[in-house]
Amino acid sequence: MARLAKLNPKVFDLSLALEEFLLAKQADGVAQRTLDDYRFHVETFLKVHPNTTNYEAIRKAVIRYFSQPSSPGYRNIKLRYLKAFFNWCVAEGYLPANPAQGIRKAKEDLGNIRHVPLEALKKLLDAPDKKAYTGLRDYCLLLVQIDTGARPGELFQVRVSDLNLEARELYIRPEVAKTRVGRTLVLSPFTTQALVKFLKVRPTWWSEDVPLFATENGRPLDRSQWAARVREYCRKAGVKVTPYGLRHSFAIEFLKEANDPFALQRILGHQDLAMTRRYVRYLQDDIRGAHEKASPVQKLQSIGRRASRKVDSHA
């Protein structure tokens, strides 16, 4: 492949390198959403620091970029995408070293984990009109999200052939999975029964390529459509839930009962335990806070500090 980005040993064009990088990632089978994320984060960096024509300038620009205030979660996302891009530039011989090397991740922000109480989930499931195709579809999609913790974007692309109702399993194909690694999810009997009812009202003339949770026109749902429908159900039920909050709720409830982060890692499709540990820490913090409020010893300490009921007659 011709070198598109290396104009000469001292001048470097990151914009051209990005295009070549995206082509290489596309050839590797990376999902379109991930390609879009790479483009967004690299181009955002270049808009803020356009004069990055050599390694020294790029290194200084990266340091300035990450010195700006940002939420811990968003900072880590930016750092992950830029490091991956710069690592590729190093491997291709475009850069002598990764200019983001040595910049540390921010401490994990657990506040973006949106655990929804079971009572709220029950109200949410009562909101869709199960007598209509779209209502029953949405009800089943909510159930599968709560039951498996699957990413919404993955479920939008599953097909009827990915379902094994007898085994109560749903297969997330590699080309559908965010990490490009397939996995099998177990469905509860209740969710399976709901899917059986849904399949009975799903048009039989649709081809095998039509997604399981398709629109009335047989087209795939997208994130904005689903987010809008969930918001409407939340308004109707008087609760506050996001599509991704259902994944978080599954993870927290799973850990409460199973206490097995390794199994949770496989179910959620995490490449390593780093992401899964966020749920473990969230649960530990939640338990710690509950203990501090409910501990009898903590309550005993306040007994001695109560005001005396006796009035000092000499005062």
Secondary structure, 3 states (H helix, E strand, C coil): CCCCCECCCCCECHHHHHHHHHHHHHHCCCCHHHHHHHHHHHHHHHHHCCCCCCHHHHHHHHHHHHHCCCCHHHHHHHHHHHHHHHHHHHHCCCCCCCCCCCCCCCCCCHHHCCCCCHHHHHHHHCCCCCCCHHHHHHHHHHHHHHHHCCCHHHHCCCEHHHEECCCCEEEECCCCCCCCCCEEEECCHHHHHHHHHHHHHCCCCCCCCCECCCCCCCCCCCHHHHHHHHHHHHHHHCCCCCHHHHHHHHHHHHHHHHCCHHHHHHHHCCCCHHHHHHHHHHHHHHHHHHHHHHCHHHHHHHHCCCCCCCCCCCC
